[in-house]
């Protein structure tokens, strides 16, 4: 989905993000957020604003969608370090925060960077989710556009569909995969209650 007018940004160099406009955008798309969810969204908008000069309403809507589907408790991605290149087996070092607050660092390799990302996250979380399919598209176009990954995963013959945003495709894949794991973890916890 591309915007027809690239000069139609919501925030830019002369108009930095302000909470009132973000609240208005959420109301316009019909999203109701808890104060914690809003704080996370606003922080992500401010972080994105530091990386690129213009932020569009569509990018805010994509980030809001991602935050809205997140379970209340789960794993958080802290960082990824990816090594790829000709004649090199892709390797990923990931740092994750566990649901109980422990920071865990692990490394895994795979046949592709996506395979390595999924392998390291599965290794840390111990929840084997199978990535069936994913697609990546930019929200507005351009080199620094926010991109969105829509992923379909499977856990014990049940499909889990997730979405995640980043200006980096590999980070978006990791976040979408981790969100699927968090949804599975949430379902398991609900069954145990």
C-alpha positions in Angstrom: 0.0 0.0 0.0 1.7 3.2 -1.2 0.8 6.8 -0.5 0.1 8.8 -3.6 1.6 12.0 -2.1 5.0 11.5 -0.5 4.9 15.0 0.9 1.8 14.2 3.0 3.6 13.2 6.2 2.1 13.4 9.6 5.4 14.2 11.4 8.4 15.7 9.8 11.4 17.9 10.6 9.3 20.9 11.5 6.5 18.9 13.2 7.9 16.3 15.7 5.6 13.6 17.2 3.2 14.8 19.8 0.9 12.5 21.8 -2.4 14.4 20.9 -1.9 13.7 17.2 -1.1 10.0 17.9 -4.3 9.7 20.0 -6.2 11.3 17.1 -4.7 8.8 14.7 -5.6 5.9 16.9 -9.2 7.2 17.1 -9.3 7.6 13.3 -8.4 3.9 12.8 -10.7 2.7 15.6 -7.9 1.4 17.9 -8.3 1.6 21.7 -5.1 1.3 23.6 -4.2 0.8 27.2 -1.9 3.5 28.6 0.9 0.9 28.5 0.2 0.1 24.8 0.1 3.8 24.0 3.4 4.5 25.7 5.0 1.7 23.7 3.5 3.0 20.4 4.5 6.6 21.1 8.1 5.5 22.0 8.3 3.5 18.8 7.1 6.6 16.8 9.8 8.8 18.6 12.5 6.1 17.9 11.4 6.0 14.2 11.4 9.8 14.0 15.1 9.8 15.0 15.9 7.4 12.1 13.9 9.2 9.4 12.6 12.6 8.8 9.0 11.8 7.9 6.4 9.6 9.5 3.1 8.9 7.8 -0.3 7.9 9.2 0.0 4.5 7.5 3.2 3.8 9.3 1.5 4.6 12.7 -1.4 2.3 11.8 1.0 -0.5 11.0 2.9 -0.1 14.3 -0.5 0.1 16.2 -1.7 -3.1 14.5 1.5 -4.9 15.6 1.2 -3.7 19.2 -2.5 -4.5 19.4 -2.0 -8.2 18.7 0.8 -8.7 21.2 -0.1 -10.8 24.3 0.4 -9.0 27.6 3.3 -11.3 28.7 5.9 -12.8 26.4 9.4 -12.7 25.1 11.0 -9.4 23.9 13.6 -9.0 21.2 16.5 -6.9 22.5 18.9 -7.2 19.6 20.0 -9.3 16.6 23.5 -9.5 15.1 23.5 -11.2 11.7 26.5 -12.5 9.8 25.9 -13.2 6.1 28.0 -13.3 3.0 29.2 -15.4 0.1 30.4 -18.8 1.2 29.4 -18.1 4.8 26.7 -20.0 6.7 24.3 -17.3 7.9 24.6 -16.9 11.7 22.5 -14.9 14.1 23.3 -13.9 17.6 20.1 -12.9 19.4 19.5 -11.2 22.8 16.0 -11.8 24.2 14.3 -10.9 27.4 12.3 -13.8 28.8 8.7 -13.4 30.3 10.3 -13.5 33.8 12.8 -10.8 33.0 16.0 -12.8 32.3 18.2 -11.6 29.5 19.3 -14.5 27.3 21.9 -14.4 24.5 22.2 -17.3 22.0 23.6 -18.0 18.6 22.4 -20.2 15.7 23.2 -20.8 12.1 20.9 -21.7 9.2 20.6 -22.2 5.5 19.4 -18.6 5.2 19.3 -15.5 7.4 15.6 -16.2 8.0 16.3 -19.8 9.0 19.0 -18.7 11.4 16.7 -16.1 12.9 14.0 -18.6 13.5 16.4 -21.2 14.8 18.0 -19.0 17.4 14.6 -17.7 18.6 13.3 -21.3 18.9 16.5 -22.4 20.7 16.0 -19.6 23.3 12.2 -19.9 23.8 12.0 -23.7 23.5 8.7 -23.3 21.5 9.1 -24.9 18.1 6.9 -22.8 15.8 7.1 -23.6 12.1 7.4 -20.6 9.7 5.1 -21.5 6.8 5.1 -18.3 4.9 5.8 -14.6 5.1 5.6 -11.5 2.9 7.3 -8.2 3.3 6.1 -4.9 1.9 7.0 -1.3 2.5 4.3 0.9 3.9 5.0 4.0 1.8 8.0 3.3 -0.4 11.5 4.7 -0.4 14.8 3.6 1.2 13.8 4.4 4.8 10.2 3.3 4.6 8.8 1.3 7.5 8.2 -2.2 6.2 5.8 -4.8 7.4 6.1 -8.5 7.6 2.9 -10.6 7.6 3.8 -14.2 8.7 1.9 -17.4 8.9 3.3 -19.9 11.4 2.1 -23.3 12.6 2.2 -24.9 16.0 0.7 -28.4 16.5 -1.4 -28.0 13.3 -2.8 -24.6 14.3 -2.0 -21.6 12.3 -0.9 -18.4 13.9 -0.8 -15.2 11.8 1.2 -12.3 12.9 2.5 -8.9 11.7 5.5 -6.9 12.6 7.1 -3.6 11.5 10.7 -2.3 11.1 12.8 -0.4 8.6 14.9 -3.6 8.5 13.3 -6.7 6.9 15.3 -9.2 9.1 14.3 -7.5 12.3 10.6 -7.5 11.2 10.9 -11.2 10.4 12.3 -11.8 13.9 9.6 -9.8 15.6 6.8 -11.5 13.6 8.2 -14.9 14.5 8.6 -14.0 18.2 5.1 -12.6 18.3 3.8 -16.0 17.0 5.7 -17.7 19.8 4.2 -15.2 22.3 0.7 -16.0 21.1 1.4 -19.7 21.4 2.8 -19.2 24.9 -0.3 -17.2 25.8 -2.6 -20.0 24.5 -0.6 -22.6 26.5 -0.9 -20.5 29.7 -4.6 -20.0 29.2 -5.1 -23.8 28.9 -3.1 -24.3 32.2 -5.3 -21.9 34.1 
